[in-house]
Amino acid sequence: MLRYAAQRIALALPVLFGVLLIGFLLMQVVPTDPATVRAGPQATQEVIAAIRAELGLDRPLWEQFVLYLGRLAQGDLGVSIINNVPVAQELANTIGPTLELMVAALFWSIPLGILLGTVAAYWRGSLLDRAIMAVSVAGVSIPVFFLGLVLIWVVGFHWQLLPFTGRAGPLWTLEGIRAIILPALTLGGVFVGPVARMTRTAVLDTLSADHVRTARAKGLAEQLVVLRHALRNALIPVVTLIGLQIGFLLGGAVVTETIFSWPGVGRLAVGAITSADFPVAQGTIIVLSAGFILINLAVDLLYAVLDPRVRLS
Protein backbone atom coordinates (compact mmCIF):
# COMPACT_ATOMS: atom_id res chain seq x y z
CA MET A 1 0.00 0.00 0.00
CA LEU A 2 2.83 2.41 0.84
CA ARG A 3 4.52 1.66 -2.48
CA TYR A 4 1.30 2.36 -4.35
CA ALA A 5 0.86 5.64 -2.46
CA ALA A 6 4.44 6.68 -3.26
CA GLN A 7 3.86 5.98 -6.97
CA ARG A 8 0.71 8.14 -7.04
CA ILE A 9 2.49 10.98 -5.22
CA ALA A 10 5.39 10.79 -7.70
CA LEU A 11 2.94 11.11 -10.58
CA ALA A 12 1.26 14.11 -8.94
CA LEU A 13 4.46 16.16 -8.68
CA PRO A 14 4.88 16.78 -12.45
CA VAL A 15 1.23 17.79 -12.63
CA LEU A 16 1.77 20.36 -9.88
CA PHE A 17 4.85 21.70 -11.68
CA GLY A 18 2.85 22.06 -14.89
CA VAL A 19 0.12 23.94 -13.04
CA LEU A 20 2.71 26.31 -11.54
CA LEU A 21 4.22 26.94 -14.97
CA ILE A 22 0.89 27.54 -16.70
CA GLY A 23 -0.37 29.76 -13.88
CA PHE A 24 2.85 31.80 -14.00
CA LEU A 25 2.65 32.25 -17.77
CA LEU A 26 -1.02 33.22 -17.67
CA MET A 27 -0.23 36.03 -15.25
CA GLN A 28 2.39 37.31 -17.70
CA VAL A 29 -0.06 37.75 -20.59
CA VAL A 30 -2.42 39.93 -18.54
CA PRO A 31 -2.09 43.46 -19.98
CA THR A 32 -1.97 45.16 -16.56
CA ASP A 33 1.51 45.93 -15.20
CA PRO A 34 1.89 45.01 -11.51
CA ALA A 35 4.44 47.80 -11.03
CA THR A 36 1.95 50.35 -12.33
CA VAL A 37 -0.73 48.99 -9.99
CA ARG A 38 1.55 49.27 -6.96
CA ALA A 39 2.88 52.72 -7.92
CA GLY A 40 -0.54 54.23 -8.52
CA PRO A 41 -1.96 56.19 -11.45
CA GLN A 42 -0.01 59.38 -10.65
CA ALA A 43 3.44 57.76 -10.47
CA THR A 44 6.21 58.78 -12.82
CA GLN A 45 8.01 56.40 -15.17
CA GLU A 46 11.09 56.51 -12.95
CA VAL A 47 9.10 55.31 -9.93
CA ILE A 48 7.45 52.56 -11.98
CA ALA A 49 10.83 51.42 -13.28
CA ALA A 50 12.22 51.30 -9.75
CA ILE A 51 9.28 49.19 -8.58
CA ARG A 52 9.71 46.85 -11.56
CA ALA A 53 13.34 46.34 -10.57
CA GLU A 54 12.33 45.78 -6.94
CA LEU A 55 9.77 43.15 -7.97
CA GLY A 56 12.20 41.54 -10.40
CA LEU A 57 9.96 42.20 -13.39
CA ASP A 58 12.86 43.58 -15.44
CA ARG A 59 14.57 40.19 -15.50
CA PRO A 60 14.13 37.54 -18.22
CA LEU A 61 10.97 35.46 -17.95
CA TRP A 62 12.81 32.19 -17.26
CA GLU A 63 14.76 33.82 -14.46
CA GLN A 64 11.57 35.18 -12.91
CA PHE A 65 10.08 31.69 -12.95
CA VAL A 66 13.16 30.14 -11.33
CA LEU A 67 13.14 32.77 -8.61
CA TYR A 68 9.41 32.19 -8.19
CA LEU A 69 9.98 28.45 -7.67
CA GLY A 70 12.77 29.21 -5.22
CA ARG A 71 10.48 31.41 -3.14
CA LEU A 72 7.76 28.76 -3.22
CA ALA A 73 10.23 26.14 -2.01
CA GLN A 74 10.89 28.36 1.02
CA GLY A 75 7.17 28.85 1.65
CA ASP A 76 7.22 32.45 0.44
CA LEU A 77 4.15 33.24 -1.67
CA GLY A 78 4.96 36.92 -1.94
CA VAL A 79 3.21 40.05 -0.74
CA SER A 80 -0.07 41.48 -1.98
CA ILE A 81 0.41 44.43 -4.32
CA ILE A 82 -2.84 46.08 -3.23
CA ASN A 83 -2.75 45.93 0.59
CA ASN A 84 0.90 44.95 1.24
CA VAL A 85 -0.11 41.89 3.29
CA PRO A 86 1.69 38.51 2.90
CA VAL A 87 -0.19 36.25 0.51
CA ALA A 88 0.14 33.33 2.90
CA GLN A 89 -1.73 35.33 5.53
CA GLU A 90 -4.55 36.17 3.12
CA LEU A 91 -4.85 32.54 2.06
CA ALA A 92 -4.83 31.36 5.66
CA ASN A 93 -7.83 33.58 6.35
CA THR A 94 -9.82 32.22 3.40
CA ILE A 95 -8.99 28.50 3.23
CA GLY A 96 -11.06 27.75 6.33
CA PRO A 97 -14.33 29.24 5.00
CA THR A 98 -13.84 27.47 1.66
CA LEU A 99 -13.33 24.10 3.38
CA GLU A 100 -16.41 24.76 5.51
CA LEU A 101 -18.47 25.45 2.41
CA MET A 102 -17.26 22.34 0.58
CA VAL A 103 -17.79 20.07 3.60
CA ALA A 104 -21.28 21.46 4.13
CA ALA A 105 -22.11 20.95 0.44
CA LEU A 106 -20.79 17.37 0.38
CA PHE A 107 -22.37 16.51 3.74
CA TRP A 108 -25.85 16.40 2.25
CA SER A 109 -25.29 15.96 -1.50
CA ILE A 110 -23.25 12.71 -1.51
CA PRO A 111 -25.59 10.66 0.74
CA LEU A 112 -28.64 12.01 -1.09
CA GLY A 113 -27.15 11.24 -4.50
CA ILE A 114 -26.22 7.68 -3.51
CA LEU A 115 -29.64 7.12 -1.96
CA LEU A 116 -31.52 8.41 -5.01
CA GLY A 117 -29.35 6.37 -7.38
CA THR A 118 -29.83 3.18 -5.37
CA VAL A 119 -33.60 3.67 -5.16
CA ALA A 120 -33.82 4.37 -8.89
CA ALA A 121 -31.80 1.24 -9.71
CA TYR A 122 -33.85 -1.02 -7.44
CA TRP A 123 -37.14 0.20 -8.94
CA ARG A 124 -35.80 0.41 -12.47
CA GLY A 125 -38.35 1.51 -15.06
CA SER A 126 -40.90 2.71 -12.52
CA LEU A 127 -42.36 6.20 -12.24
CA LEU A 128 -40.08 6.82 -9.26
CA ASP A 129 -37.05 5.90 -11.36
CA ARG A 130 -38.08 8.31 -14.11
CA ALA A 131 -38.74 11.09 -11.62
CA ILE A 132 -35.32 10.67 -9.99
CA MET A 133 -33.56 10.67 -13.35
CA ALA A 134 -35.48 13.76 -14.44
CA VAL A 135 -34.41 15.59 -11.29
CA SER A 136 -30.83 14.40 -11.82
CA VAL A 137 -30.71 15.71 -15.38
CA ALA A 138 -32.20 19.01 -14.24
CA GLY A 139 -29.59 19.27 -11.50
CA VAL A 140 -26.77 18.71 -13.97
CA SER A 141 -28.19 21.26 -16.42
CA ILE A 142 -28.85 24.14 -14.00
CA PRO A 143 -25.86 26.53 -13.70
CA VAL A 144 -24.51 27.21 -10.24
CA PHE A 145 -25.10 30.95 -10.45
CA PHE A 146 -28.73 30.50 -11.53
CA LEU A 147 -29.50 28.14 -8.65
CA GLY A 148 -27.83 30.51 -6.22
CA LEU A 149 -29.75 33.54 -7.45
CA VAL A 150 -33.05 31.63 -7.26
CA LEU A 151 -32.35 30.58 -3.67
CA ILE A 152 -31.38 34.13 -2.75
CA TRP A 153 -34.55 35.57 -4.28
CA VAL A 154 -37.00 32.97 -2.95
CA VAL A 155 -35.58 31.83 0.39
CA GLY A 156 -33.48 34.81 1.37
CA PHE A 157 -35.28 37.85 -0.02
CA HIS A 158 -38.92 36.84 -0.56
CA TRP A 159 -39.44 34.49 2.40
CA GLN A 160 -36.61 36.00 4.50
CA LEU A 161 -35.90 32.66 6.14
CA LEU A 162 -32.10 32.58 5.89
CA PRO A 163 -29.26 35.10 5.50
CA PHE A 164 -27.59 35.19 2.09
CA THR A 165 -24.65 37.57 2.47
CA GLY A 166 -21.34 36.76 4.10
CA ARG A 167 -20.22 34.32 6.76
CA ALA A 168 -21.79 34.86 10.17
CA GLY A 169 -19.49 32.57 12.14
CA PRO A 170 -17.99 29.07 12.40
CA LEU A 171 -20.05 25.97 11.75
CA TRP A 172 -20.42 25.09 15.42
CA THR A 173 -22.56 28.20 16.01
CA LEU A 174 -26.21 28.65 15.08
CA GLU A 175 -25.48 31.83 13.14
CA GLY A 176 -22.75 30.06 11.17
CA ILE A 177 -25.05 27.17 10.29
CA ARG A 178 -27.84 29.52 9.15
CA ALA A 179 -25.42 31.53 7.00
CA ILE A 180 -23.94 28.49 5.24
CA ILE A 181 -27.21 26.74 4.35
CA LEU A 182 -27.95 28.63 1.12
CA PRO A 183 -24.35 28.54 -0.21
CA ALA A 184 -24.12 24.82 0.65
CA LEU A 185 -27.42 24.09 -1.10
CA THR A 186 -26.22 26.01 -4.15
CA LEU A 187 -22.83 24.30 -4.35
CA GLY A 188 -24.13 20.82 -3.54
CA GLY A 189 -27.21 21.11 -5.75
CA VAL A 190 -25.21 20.52 -8.92
CA PHE A 191 -23.47 17.55 -7.27
CA VAL A 192 -26.51 15.38 -6.52
CA GLY A 193 -27.45 14.65 -10.13
CA PRO A 194 -24.14 13.16 -11.37
CA VAL A 195 -23.76 11.04 -8.22
CA ALA A 196 -27.32 9.72 -8.51
CA ARG A 197 -26.92 8.81 -12.19
CA MET A 198 -23.59 7.05 -11.69
CA THR A 199 -24.89 5.20 -8.62
CA ARG A 200 -27.93 4.01 -10.56
CA THR A 201 -25.79 2.68 -13.41
CA ALA A 202 -23.30 0.96 -11.09
CA VAL A 203 -25.97 -0.60 -8.87
CA LEU A 204 -27.87 -1.89 -11.92
CA ASP A 205 -24.74 -3.72 -13.06
CA THR A 206 -24.13 -5.32 -9.67
CA LEU A 207 -27.78 -6.29 -9.05
CA SER A 208 -27.54 -8.73 -11.94
CA ALA A 209 -24.16 -10.15 -10.85
CA ASP A 210 -23.73 -13.77 -9.76
CA HIS A 211 -22.78 -12.97 -6.19
CA VAL A 212 -25.99 -10.97 -5.70
CA ARG A 213 -28.11 -13.82 -7.04
CA THR A 214 -26.25 -16.20 -4.73
CA ALA A 215 -26.92 -13.94 -1.74
CA ARG A 216 -30.63 -13.90 -2.57
CA ALA A 217 -30.66 -17.68 -3.02
CA LYS A 218 -29.24 -18.04 0.50
CA GLY A 219 -32.29 -16.25 1.84
CA LEU A 220 -30.62 -13.03 2.96
CA ALA A 221 -32.86 -10.04 3.60
CA GLU A 222 -33.38 -7.86 0.52
CA GLN A 223 -32.11 -4.77 2.30
CA LEU A 224 -28.90 -6.59 3.23
CA VAL A 225 -28.46 -7.85 -0.32
CA VAL A 226 -28.82 -4.38 -1.79
CA LEU A 227 -26.64 -2.54 0.73
CA ARG A 228 -23.87 -5.06 1.41
CA HIS A 229 -23.58 -7.01 -1.85
CA ALA A 230 -24.84 -4.61 -4.52
CA LEU A 231 -24.12 -1.07 -3.33
CA ARG A 232 -20.75 -1.84 -1.76
CA ASN A 233 -19.41 -3.38 -4.98
CA ALA A 234 -20.84 -0.49 -7.00
CA LEU A 235 -18.96 2.17 -5.04
CA ILE A 236 -15.72 2.18 -7.06
CA PRO A 237 -17.10 4.01 -10.13
CA VAL A 238 -19.13 6.20 -7.80
CA VAL A 239 -15.99 7.12 -5.86
CA THR A 240 -14.30 7.92 -9.18
CA LEU A 241 -17.04 10.36 -10.10
CA ILE A 242 -17.16 11.87 -6.61
CA GLY A 243 -13.42 12.50 -6.69
CA LEU A 244 -13.59 14.22 -10.07
CA GLN A 245 -16.69 16.21 -9.14
CA ILE A 246 -15.16 17.37 -5.86
CA GLY A 247 -12.27 18.76 -7.88
CA PHE A 248 -14.65 20.60 -10.19
CA LEU A 249 -16.56 21.69 -7.09
CA LEU A 250 -13.65 24.04 -6.41
CA GLY A 251 -14.58 25.90 -9.58
CA GLY A 252 -18.18 26.05 -8.47
CA ALA A 253 -17.01 27.39 -5.12
CA VAL A 254 -15.53 30.41 -6.91
CA VAL A 255 -18.96 31.31 -8.32
CA THR A 256 -20.83 30.46 -5.13
CA GLU A 257 -18.51 32.50 -2.92
CA THR A 258 -18.85 35.47 -5.25
CA ILE A 259 -22.66 35.32 -5.30
CA PHE A 260 -23.03 34.97 -1.52
CA SER A 261 -20.04 37.20 -0.60
CA TRP A 262 -18.50 34.21 1.14
CA PRO A 263 -14.95 35.07 2.32
CA GLY A 264 -13.24 32.06 0.72
CA VAL A 265 -10.37 31.38 -1.66
CA GLY A 266 -12.62 31.61 -4.73
CA ARG A 267 -13.82 35.10 -3.91
CA LEU A 268 -10.24 36.10 -3.08
CA ALA A 269 -9.11 34.81 -6.50
CA VAL A 270 -11.78 36.80 -8.35
CA GLY A 271 -10.90 39.96 -6.46
CA ALA A 272 -7.17 39.48 -7.03
CA ILE A 273 -7.58 38.93 -10.78
CA THR A 274 -9.90 41.91 -11.27
CA SER A 275 -7.58 44.19 -9.28
CA ALA A 276 -4.41 42.83 -10.96
CA ASP A 277 -2.98 41.64 -7.64
CA PHE A 278 -0.76 39.02 -9.26
CA PRO A 279 0.91 37.53 -6.14
CA VAL A 280 -2.49 36.85 -4.55
CA ALA A 281 -3.89 35.52 -7.84
CA GLN A 282 -0.94 33.13 -8.22
CA GLY A 283 -1.33 32.03 -4.60
CA THR A 284 -5.00 31.21 -5.08
CA ILE A 285 -4.19 29.28 -8.26
CA ILE A 286 -1.65 27.22 -6.32
CA VAL A 287 -4.11 26.48 -3.51
CA LEU A 288 -7.00 25.54 -5.81
CA SER A 289 -4.77 23.40 -8.04
CA ALA A 290 -3.13 21.67 -5.09
CA GLY A 291 -6.59 20.96 -3.69
CA PHE A 292 -7.65 19.37 -6.97
CA ILE A 293 -4.49 17.23 -7.08
CA LEU A 294 -4.82 16.14 -3.44
CA ILE A 295 -8.45 15.16 -3.97
CA ASN A 296 -7.57 12.99 -6.95
CA LEU A 297 -4.68 11.47 -4.99
CA ALA A 298 -7.07 10.61 -2.16
CA VAL A 299 -9.43 9.00 -4.68
CA ASP A 300 -6.59 6.88 -6.07
CA LEU A 301 -5.69 5.69 -2.57
CA LEU A 302 -9.34 4.97 -1.82
CA TYR A 303 -9.41 2.74 -4.91
CA ALA A 304 -6.77 0.56 -3.32
CA VAL A 305 -8.82 0.31 -0.14
CA LEU A 306 -12.05 -0.62 -1.93
CA ASP A 307 -10.43 -2.95 -4.46
CA PRO A 308 -7.06 -4.52 -3.51
CA ARG A 309 -6.55 -5.55 -7.15
CA VAL A 310 -5.75 -1.92 -7.93
CA ARG A 311 -2.54 -2.10 -5.88
CA LEU A 312 -1.28 -4.95 -8.04
CA SER A 313 -2.01 -3.27 -11.37
JORAHU-V771754 format. One record per residue. N is the residue number from 0. RES is the residue in one letter. SS is DSSP state (alpha for helix, beta for strand, coil for the rest). PSI is psi in radians with two decimals (none if undefined). D_LAST is the distance of its C-alpha to the last C-alpha in Angstrom with 1 decimal. Layout:
((N | RES | SS | PSI | D_LAST) (N | RES | SS | PSI | D_LAST))
//
This chain:
((0 | M | coil | -0.72 | 12.0) (1 | L | alpha | -0.66 | 14.3) (2 | R | alpha | -0.72 | 12.1) (3 | Y | alpha | -0.74 | 9.6) (4 | A | alpha | -0.71 | 12.9) (5 | A | alpha | -0.66 | 14.4) (6 | Q | alpha | -0.76 | 11.8) (7 | R | alpha | -0.66 | 12.5) (8 | I | alpha | -0.70 | 16.2) (9 | A | alpha | -0.62 | 16.3) (10 | L | alpha | -0.45 | 15.2) (11 | A | alpha | -0.45 | 17.9) (12 | L | alpha | -0.81 | 20.7) (13 | P | alpha | -0.59 | 21.2) (14 | V | alpha | -0.77 | 21.4) (15 | L | alpha | -0.69 | 24.0) (16 | F | alpha | -0.74 | 25.9) (17 | G | alpha | -0.67 | 26.0) (18 | V | alpha | -0.74 | 27.3) (19 | L | alpha | -0.74 | 30.0) (20 | L | alpha | -0.82 | 31.1) (21 | I | alpha | -0.76 | 31.4) (22 | G | alpha | -0.68 | 33.2) (23 | F | alpha | -0.77 | 35.5) (24 | L | alpha | -0.63 | 36.4) (25 | L | alpha | -0.64 | 37.0) (26 | M | alpha | -0.39 | 39.5) (27 | Q | alpha | -0.45 | 41.3) (28 | V | coil | -0.10 | 42.1) (29 | V | coil | 2.28 | 43.8) (30 | P | coil | -0.35 | 47.5) (31 | T | coil | 2.39 | 48.7) (32 | D | coil | 2.12 | 49.5) (33 | P | alpha | -0.61 | 48.4) (34 | A | alpha | -0.69 | 51.5) (35 | T | alpha | -0.67 | 53.8) (36 | V | alpha | -0.77 | 52.3) (37 | R | alpha | -0.67 | 52.8) (38 | A | alpha | -0.55 | 56.3) (39 | G | coil | 2.83 | 57.6) (40 | P | coil | -0.37 | 59.5) (41 | Q | coil | 0.06 | 62.7) (42 | A | coil | 2.62 | 61.3) (43 | T | coil | 2.93 | 62.6) (44 | Q | alpha | -0.54 | 60.6) (45 | E | alpha | -0.72 | 61.2) (46 | V | alpha | -0.75 | 59.6) (47 | I | alpha | -0.72 | 56.6) (48 | A | alpha | -0.66 | 56.2) (49 | A | alpha | -0.67 | 56.4) (50 | I | alpha | -0.67 | 53.7) (51 | R | alpha | -0.70 | 51.5) (52 | A | alpha | -0.66 | 51.9) (53 | E | alpha | -0.68 | 51.3) (54 | L | alpha | -0.14 | 48.0) (55 | G | coil | 0.30 | 47.0) (56 | L | coil | -0.16 | 47.1) (57 | D | coil | -0.03 | 49.3) (58 | R | coil | 2.85 | 46.7) (59 | P | coil | 2.69 | 44.4) (60 | L | alpha | -0.72 | 41.4) (61 | W | alpha | -0.63 | 38.9) (62 | E | alpha | -0.66 | 40.8) (63 | Q | alpha | -0.70 | 40.8) (64 | F | alpha | -0.69 | 37.0) (65 | V | alpha | -0.78 | 36.7) (66 | L | alpha | -0.63 | 39.2) (67 | Y | alpha | -0.76 | 37.4) (68 | L | alpha | -0.66 | 34.1) (69 | G | alpha | -0.72 | 36.2) (70 | R | alpha | -0.68 | 37.8) (71 | L | alpha | -0.68 | 34.5) (72 | A | alpha | -0.47 | 33.2) (73 | Q | coil | 0.05 | 36.3) (74 | G | coil | 0.24 | 35.9) (75 | D | coil | 1.93 | 38.7) (76 | L | coil | 0.05 | 38.3) (77 | G | coil | -3.03 | 41.9) (78 | V | beta | 2.45 | 44.9) (79 | S | coil | 2.35 | 45.8) (80 | I | coil | -0.57 | 48.3) (81 | I | coil | -0.92 | 50.0) (82 | N | coil | 0.08 | 50.6) (83 | N | coil | 0.62 | 49.9) (84 | V | coil | 2.47 | 47.5) (85 | P | beta | 2.41 | 44.3) (86 | V | alpha | -0.66 | 41.3) (87 | A | alpha | -0.63 | 39.3) (88 | Q | alpha | -0.72 | 42.1) (89 | E | alpha | -0.72 | 42.1) (90 | L | alpha | -0.67 | 38.4) (91 | A | alpha | -0.53 | 38.7) (92 | N | alpha | -0.26 | 41.3) (93 | T | alpha | -0.34 | 39.2) (94 | I | alpha | -0.72 | 35.7) (95 | G | alpha | -0.93 | 36.9) (96 | P | alpha | -0.63 | 38.4) (97 | T | alpha | -0.75 | 35.4) (98 | L | alpha | -0.70 | 33.1) (99 | E | alpha | -0.77 | 35.8) (100 | L | alpha | -0.76 | 35.9) (101 | M | alpha | -0.72 | 32.1) (102 | V | alpha | -0.75 | 31.9) (103 | A | alpha | -0.65 | 35.0) (104 | A | alpha | -0.72 | 33.6) (105 | L | alpha | -0.46 | 30.3) (106 | F | alpha | -0.64 | 32.2) (107 | W | alpha | -0.47 | 33.8) (108 | S | alpha | -0.68 | 31.8) (109 | I | alpha | -0.91 | 28.4) (110 | P | alpha | -0.68 | 30.0) (111 | L | alpha | -0.73 | 32.4) (112 | G | alpha | -0.75 | 29.8) (113 | I | alpha | -0.73 | 27.7) (114 | L | alpha | -0.83 | 31.0) (115 | L | alpha | -0.71 | 32.4) (116 | G | alpha | -0.69 | 29.3) (117 | T | alpha | -0.75 | 29.2) (118 | V | alpha | -0.75 | 32.9) (119 | A | alpha | -0.65 | 32.8) (120 | A | alpha | -0.69 | 30.2) (121 | Y | alpha | -0.67 | 32.2) (122 | W | coil | 0.90 | 35.4) (123 | R | coil | 2.35 | 34.0) (124 | G | coil | -0.09 | 36.8) (125 | S | coil | 3.03 | 39.4) (126 | L | alpha | -0.63 | 41.5) (127 | L | alpha | -0.71 | 39.4) (128 | D | alpha | -0.81 | 36.2) (129 | R | alpha | -0.66 | 38.0) (130 | A | alpha | -0.74 | 39.4) (131 | I | alpha | -0.73 | 36.1) (132 | M | alpha | -0.60 | 34.5) (133 | A | alpha | -0.75 | 37.7) (134 | V | alpha | -0.66 | 37.5) (135 | S | alpha | -0.78 | 33.8) (136 | V | alpha | -0.72 | 34.6) (137 | A | alpha | -0.70 | 37.6) (138 | G | alpha | -0.64 | 35.6) (139 | V | alpha | -0.59 | 33.2) (140 | S | alpha | -0.46 | 36.2) (141 | I | coil | 2.19 | 38.5) (142 | P | coil | 2.68 | 38.2) (143 | V | alpha | -0.77 | 37.9) (144 | F | alpha | -0.59 | 41.3) (145 | F | alpha | -0.78 | 43.1) (146 | L | alpha | -0.72 | 41.8) (147 | G | alpha | -0.75 | 42.8) (148 | L | alpha | -0.65 | 46.3) (149 | V | alpha | -0.77 | 46.9) (150 | L | alpha | -0.69 | 46.1) (151 | I | alpha | -0.79 | 48.3) (152 | W | alpha | -0.80 | 51.2) (153 | V | alpha | -1.00 | 51.1) (154 | V | alpha | -0.73 | 50.0) (155 | G | alpha | -0.81 | 51.0) (156 | F | alpha | -0.86 | 54.1) (157 | H | alpha | -0.91 | 55.6) (158 | W | coil | -0.40 | 54.9) (159 | Q | coil | 0.79 | 54.7) (160 | L | coil | -0.61 | 52.4) (161 | L | coil | 2.61 | 49.9) (162 | P | coil | 2.67 | 50.0) (163 | F | coil | 0.34 | 48.1) (164 | T | coil | 2.06 | 48.7) (165 | G | coil | 3.12 | 47.1) (166 | R | coil | 2.09 | 45.5) (167 | A | coil | -0.26 | 48.1) (168 | G | coil | 3.12 | 46.3) (169 | P | coil | 2.91 | 43.2) (170 | L | coil | -0.34 | 41.4) (171 | W | coil | 0.16 | 43.1) (172 | T | coil | 2.68 | 46.5) (173 | L | alpha | -0.69 | 48.0) (174 | E | alpha | -0.69 | 48.8) (175 | G | alpha | -0.69 | 45.3) (176 | I | alpha | -0.77 | 43.9) (177 | R | alpha | -0.68 | 46.5) (178 | A | alpha | -0.46 | 45.8) (179 | I | alpha | -0.15 | 42.0) (180 | I | alpha | -0.90 | 42.2) (181 | L | alpha | -0.80 | 43.0) (182 | P | alpha | -0.67 | 40.4) (183 | A | alpha | -0.68 | 37.7) (184 | L | alpha | -0.67 | 38.7) (185 | T | alpha | -0.84 | 38.7) (186 | L | alpha | -0.68 | 35.3) (187 | G | alpha | -0.31 | 33.6) (188 | G | alpha | -0.58 | 35.5) (189 | V | alpha | -0.02 | 33.3) (190 | F | alpha | -0.45 | 30.2) (191 | V | alpha | -0.79 | 31.2) (192 | G | alpha | -0.96 | 31.2) (193 | P | alpha | -0.68 | 27.6) (194 | V | alpha | -0.74 | 26.2) (195 | A | alpha | -0.74 | 28.6) (196 | R | alpha | -0.76 | 27.7) (197 | M | alpha | -0.69 | 23.9) (198 | T | alpha | -0.74 | 24.6) (199 | R | alpha | -0.82 | 26.9) (200 | T | alpha | -0.78 | 24.6) (201 | A | alpha | -0.72 | 21.7) (202 | V | alpha | -0.64 | 24.2) (203 | L | alpha | -0.70 | 25.9) (204 | D | alpha | -0.71 | 22.8) (205 | T | alpha | -0.45 | 22.3) (206 | L | alpha | -0.46 | 26.0) (207 | S | coil | 0.14 | 26.1) (208 | A | coil | 2.81 | 23.2) (209 | D | alpha | -0.69 | 24.2) (210 | H | alpha | -0.50 | 23.5) (211 | V | alpha | -0.72 | 25.8) (212 | R | alpha | -0.64 | 28.5) (213 | T | alpha | -0.71 | 28.3) (214 | A | alpha | -0.69 | 28.8) (215 | R | alpha | -0.66 | 31.8) (216 | A | alpha | -0.46 | 33.1) (217 | K | coil | -0.13 | 33.2) (218 | G | coil | 0.31 | 35.5) (219 | L | coil | 2.65 | 33.5) (220 | A | coil | 2.52 | 35.0) (221 | E | alpha | -0.67 | 33.9) (222 | Q | alpha | -0.70 | 33.1) (223 | L | alpha | -0.66 | 30.8) (224 | V | alpha | -0.78 | 29.0) (225 | V | alpha | -0.79 | 28.5) (226 | L | alpha | -0.81 | 27.5) (227 | R | alpha | -0.72 | 25.4) (228 | H | alpha | -0.54 | 23.9) (229 | A | alpha | -0.99 | 23.9) (230 | L | alpha | -0.74 | 23.6) (231 | R | alpha | -0.73 | 21.1) (232 | N | alpha | -0.22 | 18.5) (233 | A | alpha | 0.00 | 19.5) (234 | L | alpha | -0.38 | 18.9) (235 | I | alpha | -0.92 | 15.4) (236 | P | alpha | -0.53 | 16.8) (237 | V | alpha | -0.74 | 19.9) (238 | V | alpha | -0.66 | 18.3) (239 | T | alpha | -0.89 | 16.8) (240 | L | alpha | -0.74 | 20.3) (241 | I | alpha | -0.74 | 21.9) (242 | G | alpha | -0.79 | 20.0) (243 | L | alpha | -0.75 | 21.0) (244 | Q | alpha | -0.59 | 24.5) (245 | I | alpha | -0.68 | 25.1) (246 | G | alpha | -0.81 | 24.6) (247 | F | alpha | -0.35 | 27.0) (248 | L | alpha | -0.46 | 29.2) (249 | L | alpha | -0.67 | 30.1) (250 | G | alpha | -0.70 | 31.8) (251 | G | alpha | -0.52 | 33.6) (252 | A | alpha | -0.55 | 34.7) (253 | V | alpha | -0.82 | 36.6) (254 | V | alpha | -0.78 | 38.6) (255 | T | alpha | -0.77 | 39.1) (256 | E | alpha | -0.59 | 40.3) (257 | T | alpha | -0.74 | 42.7) (258 | I | alpha | -0.78 | 44.2) (259 | F | coil | 0.16 | 44.7) (260 | S | coil | 0.71 | 45.6) (261 | W | coil | 2.21 | 42.8) (262 | P | coil | 1.10 | 42.7) (263 | G | coil | -3.03 | 39.0) (264 | V | alpha | -0.66 | 36.9) (265 | G | alpha | -0.82 | 37.1) (266 | R | alpha | -0.65 | 40.8) (267 | L | alpha | -0.69 | 41.1) (268 | A | alpha | -0.78 | 39.0) (269 | V | alpha | -0.79 | 41.4) (270 | G | alpha | -0.67 | 44.4) (271 | A | alpha | -0.69 | 43.3) (272 | I | alpha | -0.75 | 42.6) (273 | T | alpha | -0.49 | 45.9) (274 | S | coil | 0.10 | 47.8) (275 | A | coil | 0.61 | 46.2) (276 | D | coil | 1.47 | 45.1) (277 | F | alpha | -0.73 | 42.4) (278 | P | alpha | -0.74 | 41.2) (279 | V | alpha | -0.72 | 40.7) (280 | A | alpha | -0.77 | 39.0) (281 | Q | alpha | -0.66 | 36.6) (282 | G | alpha | -0.72 | 36.0) (283 | T | alpha | -0.64 | 35.2) (284 | I | alpha | -0.74 | 32.8) (285 | I | alpha | -0.80 | 30.9) (286 | V | alpha | -0.82 | 30.8) (287 | L | alpha | -0.73 | 29.8) (288 | S | alpha | -0.74 | 27.0) (289 | A | alpha | -0.64 | 25.7) (290 | G | alpha | -0.76 | 25.8) (291 | F | alpha | -0.77 | 23.7) (292 | I | alpha | -0.75 | 21.1) (293 | L | alpha | -0.65 | 21.2) (294 | I | alpha | -0.79 | 20.9) (295 | N | alpha | -0.59 | 17.7) (296 | L | alpha | -0.72 | 16.3) (297 | A | alpha | -0.65 | 17.4) (298 | V | alpha | -0.73 | 15.8) (299 | D | alpha | -0.72 | 12.3) (300 | L | alpha | -0.59 | 13.1) (301 | L | alpha | -0.54 | 14.6) (302 | Y | alpha | -0.85 | 11.5) (303 | A | alpha | -0.51 | 10.1) (304 | V | alpha | -0.75 | 13.6) (305 | L | alpha | -0.62 | 14.0) (306 | D | coil | 1.74 | 10.9) (307 | P | coil | -0.33 | 9.4) (308 | R | alpha | -0.43 | 6.6) (309 | V | alpha | -0.60 | 5.3) (310 | R | alpha | -0.47 | 5.6) (311 | L | alpha | -0.16 | 3.8) (312 | S | coil | none | 0.0))
//
